[in-house]
């Protein structure tokens, strides 16, 4: 998904990302939380960063060609 140049960085929803769905999260200033409209995931910025880092770790070597079995 494209992201505008204004404002804070948009985070991808970790639950949707694990299902290979590219969905941006919205930010609620009052509750200081991010939420997803598609799967109803709610979490603070630290939790979202942790889950997105877990996703990146899982797919770290996806561009590496495996030749030895």
N, CA, C and O atoms as a Tripos MOL2 file, in Angstrom:
@<TRIPOS>MOLECULE
protein
  276   275    69     0     0
PROTEIN
NO_CHARGES

@<TRIPOS>ATOM
      1 N           0.8320   -1.1760    0.0000 N.3       1 UNK1
      2 CA          0.0000    0.0000    0.0000 C.3       1 UNK1
      3 C           0.8790    1.2420    0.0000 C.2       1 UNK1
      4 O           1.9340    1.2700    0.6320 O.2       1 UNK1
      5 N           0.4440    2.2400   -0.6950 N.am      2 UNK2
      6 CA          1.1920    3.4830   -0.7390 C.3       2 UNK2
      7 C           0.9570    4.2580    0.5470 C.2       2 UNK2
      8 O          -0.0950    4.1580    1.1790 O.2       2 UNK2
      9 N           1.9620    5.0280    0.9120 N.am      3 UNK3
     10 CA          1.8540    5.8250    2.1270 C.3       3 UNK3
     11 C           2.1780    7.2660    1.7780 C.2       3 UNK3
     12 O           3.1430    7.5420    1.0650 O.2       3 UNK3
     13 N           1.3660    8.1790    2.2860 N.am      4 UNK4
     14 CA          1.6110    9.5860    2.0450 C.3       4 UNK4
     15 C           2.8700   10.0630    2.7560 C.2       4 UNK4
     16 O           3.4150    9.3560    3.6040 O.2       4 UNK4
     17 N           3.3200   11.2350    2.4170 N.am      5 UNK5
     18 CA          4.5510   11.7640    2.9950 C.3       5 UNK5
     19 C           4.3100   12.5660    4.2610 C.2       5 UNK5
     20 O           5.2680   12.9460    4.9350 O.2       5 UNK5
     21 N           3.0770   12.8300    4.5970 N.am      6 UNK6
     22 CA          2.7630   13.6310    5.7770 C.3       6 UNK6
     23 C           2.5140   12.7330    6.9770 C.2       6 UNK6
     24 O           2.0570   11.6010    6.8180 O.2       6 UNK6
     25 N           2.8040   13.2150    8.1560 N.am      7 UNK7
     26 CA          2.4630   12.5020    9.3780 C.3       7 UNK7
     27 C           3.4080   11.3740    9.7360 C.2       7 UNK7
     28 O           4.4650   11.2020    9.1300 O.2       7 UNK7
     29 N           2.9940   10.6030   10.7460 N.am      8 UNK8
     30 CA          3.7940    9.4910   11.2400 C.3       8 UNK8
     31 C           3.8130    8.3340   10.2520 C.2       8 UNK8
     32 O           2.9720    8.2320    9.3590 O.2       8 UNK8
     33 N           4.7930    7.4740   10.4410 N.am      9 UNK9
     34 CA          4.9140    6.2710    9.6390 C.3       9 UNK9
     35 C           3.7400    5.3490    9.9330 C.2       9 UNK9
     36 O           3.3900    5.1200   11.0910 O.2       9 UNK9
     37 N           3.1410    4.8290    8.8830 N.am     10 UNK10
     38 CA          2.0670    3.8570    9.0560 C.3      10 UNK10
     39 C           2.6640    2.4810    9.2850 C.2      10 UNK10
     40 O           3.6120    2.0840    8.6080 O.2      10 UNK10
     41 N           2.1120    1.7670   10.2280 N.am     11 UNK11
     42 CA          2.5410    0.4010   10.4900 C.3      11 UNK11
     43 C           1.5990   -0.5570    9.7830 C.2      11 UNK11
     44 O           0.4160   -0.2660    9.6000 O.2      11 UNK11
     45 N           2.1340   -1.6930    9.3900 N.am     12 UNK12
     46 CA          1.3120   -2.7530    8.8300 C.3      12 UNK12
     47 C           0.7410   -3.5720    9.9790 C.2      12 UNK12
     48 O           1.3900   -3.7420   11.0110 O.2      12 UNK12
     49 N          -0.4640   -4.0730    9.7990 N.am     13 UNK13
     50 CA         -1.0860   -4.9020   10.8290 C.3      13 UNK13
     51 C          -0.3490   -6.2400   10.8930 C.2      13 UNK13
     52 O          -0.2540   -6.9330    9.8800 O.2      13 UNK13
     53 N           0.1770   -6.6190   12.0670 N.am     14 UNK14
     54 CA          0.9420   -7.8620   12.1650 C.3      14 UNK14
     55 C           0.1160   -9.1130   11.8980 C.2      14 UNK14
     56 O           0.6180  -10.0540   11.2820 O.2      14 UNK14
     57 N          -1.1220   -9.1490   12.3400 N.am     15 UNK15
     58 CA         -1.9690  -10.3250   12.1010 C.3      15 UNK15
     59 C          -2.2800  -10.4910   10.6200 C.2      15 UNK15
     60 O          -2.2000  -11.5940   10.0800 O.2      15 UNK15
     61 N          -2.6320   -9.3920    9.9710 N.am     16 UNK16
     62 CA         -2.9260   -9.4600    8.5370 C.3      16 UNK16
     63 C          -1.6600   -9.7700    7.7560 C.2      16 UNK16
     64 O          -1.7080  -10.4950    6.7620 O.2      16 UNK16
     65 N          -0.5360   -9.2340    8.1880 N.am     17 UNK17
     66 CA          0.7260   -9.4690    7.5050 C.3      17 UNK17
     67 C           1.1220  -10.9320    7.5710 C.2      17 UNK17
     68 O           1.6860  -11.4580    6.6120 O.2      17 UNK17
     69 N           0.8400  -11.6040    8.6820 N.am     18 UNK18
     70 CA          1.1300  -13.0330    8.7900 C.3      18 UNK18
     71 C           0.2810  -13.8520    7.8130 C.2      18 UNK18
     72 O           0.6740  -14.9450    7.4040 O.2      18 UNK18
     73 N          -0.8810  -13.3180    7.4470 N.am     19 UNK19
     74 CA         -1.7480  -13.9800    6.4670 C.3      19 UNK19
     75 C          -1.5200  -13.4480    5.0600 C.2      19 UNK19
     76 O          -2.3120  -13.6960    4.1500 O.2      19 UNK19
     77 N          -0.4130  -12.7030    4.8950 N.am     20 UNK20
     78 CA         -0.0060  -12.1190    3.6190 C.3      20 UNK20
     79 C          -1.0380  -11.1420    3.0640 C.2      20 UNK20
     80 O          -1.3050  -11.1130    1.8630 O.2      20 UNK20
     81 N          -1.6090  -10.3440    3.9620 N.am     21 UNK21
     82 CA         -2.5170   -9.2720    3.5740 C.3      21 UNK21
     83 C          -1.8560   -7.9680    3.9990 C.2      21 UNK21
     84 O          -1.4850   -7.8050    5.1620 O.2      21 UNK21
     85 N          -1.7100   -7.0490    3.0690 N.am     22 UNK22
     86 CA         -1.0180   -5.7940    3.3280 C.3      22 UNK22
     87 C          -2.0370   -4.7410    3.7650 C.2      22 UNK22
     88 O          -2.6710   -4.0950    2.9300 O.2      22 UNK22
     89 N          -2.1870   -4.5740    5.0720 N.am     23 UNK23
     90 CA         -3.2020   -3.6740    5.6150 C.3      23 UNK23
     91 C          -2.5470   -2.6780    6.5620 C.2      23 UNK23
     92 O          -1.8660   -3.0820    7.5050 O.2      23 UNK23
     93 N          -2.7420   -1.3850    6.3280 N.am     24 UNK24
     94 CA         -2.2170   -0.3630    7.2220 C.3      24 UNK24
     95 C          -3.0780   -0.2620    8.4700 C.2      24 UNK24
     96 O          -4.2830   -0.5140    8.4390 O.2      24 UNK24
     97 N          -2.4380    0.1110    9.5640 N.am     25 UNK25
     98 CA         -3.1660    0.3040   10.8200 C.3      25 UNK25
     99 C          -3.4780    1.7770   11.0040 C.2      25 UNK25
    100 O          -2.7570    2.6360   10.4960 O.2      25 UNK25
    101 N          -4.5310    2.0670   11.7170 N.am     26 UNK26
    102 CA         -4.9080    3.4310   12.0470 C.3      26 UNK26
    103 C          -4.4970    3.7200   13.4850 C.2      26 UNK26
    104 O          -4.3710    2.8050   14.2990 O.2      26 UNK26
    105 N          -4.2880    4.9990   13.7920 N.am     27 UNK27
    106 CA         -3.8180    5.3930   15.1170 C.3      27 UNK27
    107 C          -4.9150    6.1280   15.8640 C.2      27 UNK27
    108 O          -5.5430    7.0390   15.3250 O.2      27 UNK27
    109 N          -5.1430    5.7280   17.1060 N.am     28 UNK28
    110 CA         -6.1060    6.3920   17.9750 C.3      28 UNK28
    111 C          -5.3310    7.2200   18.9930 C.2      28 UNK28
    112 O          -4.6990    6.6640   19.8920 O.2      28 UNK28
    113 N          -5.3750    8.5440   18.8580 N.am     29 UNK29
    114 CA         -4.6050    9.4260   19.7470 C.3      29 UNK29
    115 C          -5.0920    9.3480   21.1920 C.2      29 UNK29
    116 O          -4.2860    9.3950   22.1220 O.2      29 UNK29
    117 N          -6.3950    9.2320   21.3840 N.am     30 UNK30
    118 CA         -6.9530    9.2220   22.7410 C.3      30 UNK30
    119 C          -6.4750    8.0120   23.5390 C.2      30 UNK30
    120 O          -6.1070    8.1420   24.7070 O.2      30 UNK30
    121 N          -6.4780    6.8460   22.9160 N.am     31 UNK31
    122 CA         -6.0690    5.6160   23.6050 C.3      31 UNK31
    123 C          -4.5830    5.3230   23.4130 C.2      31 UNK31
    124 O          -4.0500    4.4150   24.0500 O.2      31 UNK31
    125 N          -3.9000    6.0840   22.5370 N.am     32 UNK32
    126 CA         -2.4830    5.8740   22.2260 C.3      32 UNK32
    127 C          -2.2380    4.4460   21.7550 C.2      32 UNK32
    128 O          -1.3050    3.7790   22.2020 O.2      32 UNK32
    129 N          -3.1090    3.9850   20.8280 N.am     33 UNK33
    130 CA         -3.0330    2.6240   20.3120 C.3      33 UNK33
    131 C          -3.2360    2.6230   18.8050 C.2      33 UNK33
    132 O          -3.8400    3.5310   18.2350 O.2      33 UNK33
    133 N          -2.7200    1.5890   18.1870 N.am     34 UNK34
    134 CA         -2.9540    1.3430   16.7720 C.3      34 UNK34
    135 C          -4.0060    0.2550   16.6460 C.2      34 UNK34
    136 O          -4.0730   -0.6550   17.4720 O.2      34 UNK34
    137 N          -4.8370    0.3540   15.5960 N.am     35 UNK35
    138 CA         -5.8660   -0.6620   15.3940 C.3      35 UNK35
    139 C          -6.0380   -0.9340   13.9130 C.2      35 UNK35
    140 O          -5.7630   -0.0840   13.0660 O.2      35 UNK35
    141 N          -6.5000   -2.1400   13.6230 N.am     36 UNK36
    142 CA         -6.7220   -2.5780   12.2480 C.3      36 UNK36
    143 C          -8.2270   -2.6680   12.0020 C.2      36 UNK36
    144 O          -8.9650   -3.2200   12.8180 O.2      36 UNK36
    145 N          -8.6660   -2.1330   10.8910 N.am     37 UNK37
    146 CA        -10.0910   -2.1840   10.5520 C.3      37 UNK37
    147 C         -10.5110   -3.5570   10.0540 C.2      37 UNK37
    148 O         -11.6770   -3.9320   10.1760 O.2      37 UNK37
    149 N          -9.5730   -4.3060    9.4960 N.am     38 UNK38
    150 CA         -9.9180   -5.5870    8.8890 C.3      38 UNK38
    151 C         -10.0590   -6.7050    9.9180 C.2      38 UNK38
    152 O         -11.0400   -7.4470    9.8880 O.2      38 UNK38
    153 N          -9.0920   -6.8350   10.8280 N.am     39 UNK39
    154 CA         -9.0980   -7.9810   11.7400 C.3      39 UNK39
    155 C          -9.3110   -7.5890   13.2040 C.2      39 UNK39
    156 O          -9.2790   -8.4570   14.0770 O.2      39 UNK39
    157 N          -9.5250   -6.3210   13.4880 N.am     40 UNK40
    158 CA         -9.7720   -5.7790   14.8300 C.3      40 UNK40
    159 C          -8.6140   -5.9830   15.7970 C.2      40 UNK40
    160 O          -8.8360   -6.1000   17.0020 O.2      40 UNK40
    161 N          -7.3580   -6.0300   15.2850 N.am     41 UNK41
    162 CA         -6.1790   -6.0860   16.1460 C.3      41 UNK41
    163 C          -5.9560   -4.7140   16.7610 C.2      41 UNK41
    164 O          -6.0630   -3.6960   16.0780 O.2      41 UNK41
    165 N          -5.6470   -4.6890   18.0460 N.am     42 UNK42
    166 CA         -5.3680   -3.4460   18.7620 C.3      42 UNK42
    167 C          -4.0930   -3.6360   19.5610 C.2      42 UNK42
    168 O          -3.9260   -4.6510   20.2380 O.2      42 UNK42
    169 N          -3.1830   -2.6550   19.4870 N.am     43 UNK43
    170 CA         -1.9530   -2.7490   20.2620 C.3      43 UNK43
    171 C          -1.2120   -1.4290   20.2670 C.2      43 UNK43
    172 O          -1.4240   -0.5740   19.4070 O.2      43 UNK43
    173 N          -0.3330   -1.2770   21.2570 N.am     44 UNK44
    174 CA          0.4580   -0.0560   21.3160 C.3      44 UNK44
    175 C           1.6210   -0.1630   20.3270 C.2      44 UNK44
    176 O           1.8270   -1.2100   19.7130 O.2      44 UNK44
    177 N           2.3730    0.9210   20.1780 N.am     45 UNK45
    178 CA          3.4220    0.9740   19.1700 C.3      45 UNK45
    179 C           4.5180   -0.0650   19.4270 C.2      45 UNK45
    180 O           5.0510   -0.6550   18.4880 O.2      45 UNK45
    181 N           4.8450   -0.2800   20.6780 N.am     46 UNK46
    182 CA          5.8960   -1.2370   21.0150 C.3      46 UNK46
    183 C           5.5050   -2.6640   20.6200 C.2      46 UNK46
    184 O           6.3270   -3.4180   20.1000 O.2      46 UNK46
    185 N           4.2630   -3.0230   20.8670 N.am     47 UNK47
    186 CA          3.7870   -4.3660   20.5150 C.3      47 UNK47
    187 C           3.7360   -4.5610   18.9990 C.2      47 UNK47
    188 O           4.0870   -5.6280   18.4950 O.2      47 UNK47
    189 N           3.3030   -3.5410   18.2810 N.am     48 UNK48
    190 CA          3.2320   -3.6200   16.8240 C.3      48 UNK48
    191 C           4.6340   -3.7620   16.2430 C.2      48 UNK48
    192 O           4.8460   -4.5500   15.3210 O.2      48 UNK48
    193 N           5.5960   -3.0050   16.7740 N.am     49 UNK49
    194 CA          6.9720   -3.1170   16.3010 C.3      49 UNK49
    195 C           7.5510   -4.4990   16.5930 C.2      49 UNK49
    196 O           8.2790   -5.0540   15.7700 O.2      49 UNK49
    197 N           7.2340   -5.0520   17.7540 N.am     50 UNK50
    198 CA          7.7410   -6.3760   18.1260 C.3      50 UNK50
    199 C           7.1960   -7.4510   17.1800 C.2      50 UNK50
    200 O           7.9470   -8.3120   16.7210 O.2      50 UNK50
    201 N           5.9100   -7.4020   16.8930 N.am     51 UNK51
    202 CA          5.3090   -8.4040   16.0100 C.3      51 UNK51
    203 C           5.7690   -8.2490   14.5620 C.2      51 UNK51
    204 O           5.9350   -9.2430   13.8560 O.2      51 UNK51
    205 N           5.9760   -7.0050   14.1150 N.am     52 UNK52
    206 CA          6.4900   -6.8000   12.7610 C.3      52 UNK52
    207 C           7.9390   -7.2520   12.6510 C.2      52 UNK52
    208 O           8.3470   -7.7540   11.6030 O.2      52 UNK52
    209 N           8.7310   -7.0840   13.7180 N.am     53 UNK53
    210 CA         10.1070   -7.5830   13.7200 C.3      53 UNK53
    211 C          10.1140   -9.1090   13.6840 C.2      53 UNK53
    212 O          10.9740   -9.7130   13.0420 O.2      53 UNK53
    213 N           9.1660   -9.7280   14.3670 N.am     54 UNK54
    214 CA          9.0380  -11.1840   14.3420 C.3      54 UNK54
    215 C           8.7190  -11.6600   12.9200 C.2      54 UNK54
    216 O           9.2380  -12.6870   12.4810 O.2      54 UNK54
    217 N           7.8860  -10.9330   12.2130 N.am     55 UNK55
    218 CA          7.5700  -11.2700   10.8230 C.3      55 UNK55
    219 C           8.8060  -11.1530    9.9400 C.2      55 UNK55
    220 O           9.0660  -12.0300    9.1160 O.2      55 UNK55
    221 N           9.5800  -10.0600   10.1100 N.am     56 UNK56
    222 CA         10.7900   -9.8770    9.3070 C.3      56 UNK56
    223 C          11.8070  -10.9710    9.5790 C.2      56 UNK56
    224 O          12.4950  -11.4160    8.6600 O.2      56 UNK56
    225 N          11.9130  -11.4100   10.8230 N.am     57 UNK57
    226 CA         12.8400  -12.4840   11.1640 C.3      57 UNK57
    227 C          12.4190  -13.8010   10.5080 C.2      57 UNK57
    228 O          13.2620  -14.5810   10.0640 O.2      57 UNK57
    229 N          11.1220  -14.0360   10.4550 N.am     58 UNK58
    230 CA         10.6030  -15.2760    9.8670 C.3      58 UNK58
    231 C          10.9100  -15.3550    8.3820 C.2      58 UNK58
    232 O          11.2240  -16.4310    7.8710 O.2      58 UNK58
    233 N          10.8240  -14.2290    7.6810 N.am     59 UNK59
    234 CA         11.0160  -14.1990    6.2360 C.3      59 UNK59
    235 C          12.3220  -13.5160    5.8440 C.2      59 UNK59
    236 O          12.4050  -12.9240    4.7680 O.2      59 UNK59
    237 N          13.3420  -13.5890    6.6970 N.am     60 UNK60
    238 CA         14.6030  -12.9060    6.4540 C.3      60 UNK60
    239 C          15.3120  -13.4400    5.2160 C.2      60 UNK60
    240 O          15.8380  -12.6550    4.4270 O.2      60 UNK60
    241 N          15.3380  -14.7400    5.0310 N.am     61 UNK61
    242 CA         16.1020  -15.3460    3.9400 C.3      61 UNK61
    243 C          15.2120  -15.7910    2.7850 C.2      61 UNK61
    244 O          15.5460  -16.7610    2.1030 O.2      61 UNK61
    245 N          14.1120  -15.1270    2.5480 N.am     62 UNK62
    246 CA         13.2140  -15.5890    1.4880 C.3      62 UNK62
    247 C          13.7520  -15.3110    0.0950 C.2      62 UNK62
    248 O          13.2820  -15.9170   -0.8680 O.2      62 UNK62
    249 N          14.7150  -14.4200   -0.0450 N.am     63 UNK63
    250 CA         15.2990  -14.1220   -1.3470 C.3      63 UNK63
    251 C          16.5630  -14.9290   -1.6040 C.2      63 UNK63
    252 O          17.1720  -14.7850   -2.6650 O.2      63 UNK63
    253 N          16.9760  -15.7750   -0.6620 N.am     64 UNK64
    254 CA         18.1690  -16.5940   -0.8020 C.3      64 UNK64
    255 C          17.7960  -17.9090   -1.4700 C.2      64 UNK64
    256 O          16.8580  -18.5830   -1.0440 O.2      64 UNK64
    257 N          18.5180  -18.2680   -2.5030 N.am     65 UNK65
    258 CA         18.2470  -19.5220   -3.1990 C.3      65 UNK65
    259 C          18.9300  -20.6650   -2.4480 C.2      65 UNK65
    260 O          20.1340  -20.6110   -2.1970 O.2      65 UNK65
    261 N          18.1780  -21.6830   -2.0970 N.am     66 UNK66
    262 CA         18.7000  -22.8240   -1.3610 C.3      66 UNK66
    263 C          19.0520  -23.9070   -2.3680 C.2      66 UNK66
    264 O          18.1960  -24.3730   -3.1210 O.2      66 UNK66
    265 N          20.3350  -24.3080   -2.3730 N.am     67 UNK67
    266 CA         20.7780  -25.3340   -3.3140 C.3      67 UNK67
    267 C          21.2200  -26.6060   -2.6210 C.2      67 UNK67
    268 O          21.2690  -27.6600   -3.2560 O.2      67 UNK67
    269 N          21.5420  -26.5430   -1.3390 N.am     68 UNK68
    270 CA         21.9760  -27.7370   -0.5820 C.3      68 UNK68
    271 C          20.8270  -28.2400    0.2710 C.2      68 UNK68
    272 O          20.2080  -27.4800    1.0160 O.2      68 UNK68
    273 N          20.5490  -29.5320    0.1530 N.am     69 UNK69
    274 CA         19.4760  -30.1350    0.9510 C.3      69 UNK69
    275 C          20.0400  -31.1680    1.8790 C.2      69 UNK69
    276 O          19.2950  -31.7910    2.6360 O.2      69 UNK69
@<TRIPOS>BOND
     1     1     2 1
     2     2     3 1
     3     3     4 2
     4     3     5 am
     5     5     6 1
     6     6     7 1
     7     7     8 2
     8     7     9 am
     9     9    10 1
    10    10    11 1
    11    11    12 2
    12    11    13 am
    13    13    14 1
    14    14    15 1
    15    15    16 2
    16    15    17 am
    17    17    18 1
    18    18    19 1
    19    19    20 2
    20    19    21 am
    21    21    22 1
    22    22    23 1
    23    23    24 2
    24    23    25 am
    25    25    26 1
    26    26    27 1
    27    27    28 2
    28    27    29 am
    29    29    30 1
    30    30    31 1
    31    31    32 2
    32    31    33 am
    33    33    34 1
    34    34    35 1
    35    35    36 2
    36    35    37 am
    37    37    38 1
    38    38    39 1
    39    39    40 2
    40    39    41 am
    41    41    42 1
    42    42    43 1
    43    43    44 2
    44    43    45 am
    45    45    46 1
    46    46    47 1
    47    47    48 2
    48    47    49 am
    49    49    50 1
    50    50    51 1
    51    51    52 2
    52    51    53 am
    53    53    54 1
    54    54    55 1
    55    55    56 2
    56    55    57 am
    57    57    58 1
    58    58    59 1
    59    59    60 2
    60    59    61 am
    61    61    62 1
    62    62    63 1
    63    63    64 2
    64    63    65 am
    65    65    66 1
    66    66    67 1
    67    67    68 2
    68    67    69 am
    69    69    70 1
    70    70    71 1
    71    71    72 2
    72    71    73 am
    73    73    74 1
    74    74    75 1
    75    75    76 2
    76    75    77 am
    77    77    78 1
    78    78    79 1
    79    79    80 2
    80    79    81 am
    81    81    82 1
    82    82    83 1
    83    83    84 2
    84    83    85 am
    85    85    86 1
    86    86    87 1
    87    87    88 2
    88    87    89 am
    89    89    90 1
    90    90    91 1
    91    91    92 2
    92    91    93 am
    93    93    94 1
    94    94    95 1
    95    95    96 2
    96    95    97 am
    97    97    98 1
    98    98    99 1
    99    99   100 2
   100    99   101 am
   101   101   102 1
   102   102   103 1
   103   103   104 2
   104   103   105 am
   105   105   106 1
   106   106   107 1
   107   107   108 2
   108   107   109 am
   109   109   110 1
   110   110   111 1
   111   111   112 2
   112   111   113 am
   113   113   114 1
   114   114   115 1
   115   115   116 2
   116   115   117 am
   117   117   118 1
   118   118   119 1
   119   119   120 2
   120   119   121 am
   121   121   122 1
   122   122   123 1
   123   123   124 2
   124   123   125 am
   125   125   126 1
   126   126   127 1
   127   127   128 2
   128   127   129 am
   129   129   130 1
   130   130   131 1
   131   131   132 2
   132   131   133 am
   133   133   134 1
   134   134   135 1
   135   135   136 2
   136   135   137 am
   137   137   138 1
   138   138   139 1
   139   139   140 2
   140   139   141 am
   141   141   142 1
   142   142   143 1
   143   143   144 2
   144   143   145 am
   145   145   146 1
   146   146   147 1
   147   147   148 2
   148   147   149 am
   149   149   150 1
   150   150   151 1
   151   151   152 2
   152   151   153 am
   153   153   154 1
   154   154   155 1
   155   155   156 2
   156   155   157 am
   157   157   158 1
   158   158   159 1
   159   159   160 2
   160   159   161 am
   161   161   162 1
   162   162   163 1
   163   163   164 2
   164   163   165 am
   165   165   166 1
   166   166   167 1
   167   167   168 2
   168   167   169 am
   169   169   170 1
   170   170   171 1
   171   171   172 2
   172   171   173 am
   173   173   174 1
   174   174   175 1
   175   175   176 2
   176   175   177 am
   177   177   178 1
   178   178   179 1
   179   179   180 2
   180   179   181 am
   181   181   182 1
   182   182   183 1
   183   183   184 2
   184   183   185 am
   185   185   186 1
   186   186   187 1
   187   187   188 2
   188   187   189 am
   189   189   190 1
   190   190   191 1
   191   191   192 2
   192   191   193 am
   193   193   194 1
   194   194   195 1
   195   195   196 2
   196   195   197 am
   197   197   198 1
   198   198   199 1
   199   199   200 2
   200   199   201 am
   201   201   202 1
   202   202   203 1
   203   203   204 2
   204   203   205 am
   205   205   206 1
   206   206   207 1
   207   207   208 2
   208   207   209 am
   209   209   210 1
   210   210   211 1
   211   211   212 2
   212   211   213 am
   213   213   214 1
   214   214   215 1
   215   215   216 2
   216   215   217 am
   217   217   218 1
   218   218   219 1
   219   219   220 2
   220   219   221 am
   221   221   222 1
   222   222   223 1
   223   223   224 2
   224   223   225 am
   225   225   226 1
   226   226   227 1
   227   227   228 2
   228   227   229 am
   229   229   230 1
   230   230   231 1
   231   231   232 2
   232   231   233 am
   233   233   234 1
   234   234   235 1
   235   235   236 2
   236   235   237 am
   237   237   238 1
   238   238   239 1
   239   239   240 2
   240   239   241 am
   241   241   242 1
   242   242   243 1
   243   243   244 2
   244   243   245 am
   245   245   246 1
   246   246   247 1
   247   247   248 2
   248   247   249 am
   249   249   250 1
   250   250   251 1
   251   251   252 2
   252   251   253 am
   253   253   254 1
   254   254   255 1
   255   255   256 2
   256   255   257 am
   257   257   258 1
   258   258   259 1
   259   259   260 2
   260   259   261 am
   261   261   262 1
   262   262   263 1
   263   263   264 2
   264   263   265 am
   265   265   266 1
   266   266   267 1
   267   267   268 2
   268   267   269 am
   269   269   270 1
   270   270   271 1
   271   271   272 2
   272   271   273 am
   273   273   274 1
   274   274   275 1
   275   275   276 2
@<TRIPOS>SUBSTRUCTURE
     1 UNK1         2 RESIDUE 1 A UNK
     2 UNK2         6 RESIDUE 1 A UNK
     3 UNK3        10 RESIDUE 1 A UNK
     4 UNK4        14 RESIDUE 1 A UNK
     5 UNK5        18 RESIDUE 1 A UNK
     6 UNK6        22 RESIDUE 1 A UNK
     7 UNK7        26 RESIDUE 1 A UNK
     8 UNK8        30 RESIDUE 1 A UNK
     9 UNK9        34 RESIDUE 1 A UNK
    10 UNK10       38 RESIDUE 1 A UNK
    11 UNK11       42 RESIDUE 1 A UNK
    12 UNK12       46 RESIDUE 1 A UNK
    13 UNK13       50 RESIDUE 1 A UNK
    14 UNK14       54 RESIDUE 1 A UNK
    15 UNK15       58 RESIDUE 1 A UNK
    16 UNK16       62 RESIDUE 1 A UNK
    17 UNK17       66 RESIDUE 1 A UNK
    18 UNK18       70 RESIDUE 1 A UNK
    19 UNK19       74 RESIDUE 1 A UNK
    20 UNK20       78 RESIDUE 1 A UNK
    21 UNK21       82 RESIDUE 1 A UNK
    22 UNK22       86 RESIDUE 1 A UNK
    23 UNK23       90 RESIDUE 1 A UNK
    24 UNK24       94 RESIDUE 1 A UNK
    25 UNK25       98 RESIDUE 1 A UNK
    26 UNK26      102 RESIDUE 1 A UNK
    27 UNK27      106 RESIDUE 1 A UNK
    28 UNK28      110 RESIDUE 1 A UNK
    29 UNK29      114 RESIDUE 1 A UNK
    30 UNK30      118 RESIDUE 1 A UNK
    31 UNK31      122 RESIDUE 1 A UNK
    32 UNK32      126 RESIDUE 1 A UNK
    33 UNK33      130 RESIDUE 1 A UNK
    34 UNK34      134 RESIDUE 1 A UNK
    35 UNK35      138 RESIDUE 1 A UNK
    36 UNK36      142 RESIDUE 1 A UNK
    37 UNK37      146 RESIDUE 1 A UNK
    38 UNK38      150 RESIDUE 1 A UNK
    39 UNK39      154 RESIDUE 1 A UNK
    40 UNK40      158 RESIDUE 1 A UNK
    41 UNK41      162 RESIDUE 1 A UNK
    42 UNK42      166 RESIDUE 1 A UNK
    43 UNK43      170 RESIDUE 1 A UNK
    44 UNK44      174 RESIDUE 1 A UNK
    45 UNK45      178 RESIDUE 1 A UNK
    46 UNK46      182 RESIDUE 1 A UNK
    47 UNK47      186 RESIDUE 1 A UNK
    48 UNK48      190 RESIDUE 1 A UNK
    49 UNK49      194 RESIDUE 1 A UNK
    50 UNK50      198 RESIDUE 1 A UNK
    51 UNK51      202 RESIDUE 1 A UNK
    52 UNK52      206 RESIDUE 1 A UNK
    53 UNK53      210 RESIDUE 1 A UNK
    54 UNK54      214 RESIDUE 1 A UNK
    55 UNK55      218 RESIDUE 1 A UNK
    56 UNK56      222 RESIDUE 1 A UNK
    57 UNK57      226 RESIDUE 1 A UNK
    58 UNK58      230 RESIDUE 1 A UNK
    59 UNK59      234 RESIDUE 1 A UNK
    60 UNK60      238 RESIDUE 1 A UNK
    61 UNK61      242 RESIDUE 1 A UNK
    62 UNK62      246 RESIDUE 1 A UNK
    63 UNK63      250 RESIDUE 1 A UNK
    64 UNK64      254 RESIDUE 1 A UNK
    65 UNK65      258 RESIDUE 1 A UNK
    66 UNK66      262 RESIDUE 1 A UNK
    67 UNK67      266 RESIDUE 1 A UNK
    68 UNK68      270 RESIDUE 1 A UNK
    69 UNK69      274 RESIDUE 1 A UNK
